[in-house]
Amino acid sequence: MRKPVMAGNWKLYKTAAETSAFFEKFMPAIADRKRAEIVICPPFVNIPAAVAASSASSVEVGGQDLFWLQEGAYTGEVSGNMLAAIGARWVIIGHSERRQYFHETDETVLKKTQAALASGLNPIVCVGERLEEREAGATESVLRTQFTGGIGALTPEQFAKIVIAYEPVWAIGTGKTATPEMAADAHRVLRAEVAQRYGQAAADACRILYGGSVKPDNVKGLMAQEEIDGALVGGASLDPASFAAIVNF
Ligand code: PEP
């Protein structure tokens, strides 16, 4: 039985004060939730506020990115050790916005995933096809390429510690959600890749989240799919009531 992960990606939103205000409303709304692991990924500078506000609970905090080296002359970067030192337990890697605007590739995704694991962080590694790729019937091949060119090069021990997020790019921030069946189909493709590379037991254990316009009114249908092991939520995770409704699906 795979325990769901419900993760919020706050992108470039909220100050430290707004972060604390979110948790004041969010914590009572999810009190005693044991059904899912809950992760919030604020901008780097607000991780301490999020850690302080959630420290008495099982809610965990993550970064939205990291660099693949631990230190050096890399202006503007943040390392896995730095994230772990301020209380982050998770990190999102290879989000499509990072791939699109910051030129991340499957190769950098692999390096970042290895760096995150070396720092003891739990990586949530994002993959997903663009609209033109889906329309061209290339979804499966895109997912296979992202897998084999990136996380498929991890060792079995490393792979066992990651979570995959399937995020069709056309569904992110657009209000267009993949149907539960479409998402489950893509998850099956990814799980088959895991089985082929790491064996059936690893595939059965691997948690694959869906991300792309998940909202309180569509989360139940998505989570009803056996293939879907949680959600990576952008816009709807910014509001405490809305993210609590998703977590409490
Ligand atoms: C995301 O940022 O990973 C995401 C899925 O965003 P949204 O839920 O807003 O589509």
Boltz pocket constraint, residues with backbone or C-beta under 6 A from the ligand:
constraints:
  - pocket:
      binder: B
      contacts: [[A, 9], [A, 95], [A, 167], [A, 171], [A, 172], [A, 173], [A, 174], [A, 175], [A, 211], [A, 212], [A, 213], [A, 214], [A, 232], [A, 233], [A, 234], [A, 235], [A, 236]]
      max_distance: 6.0
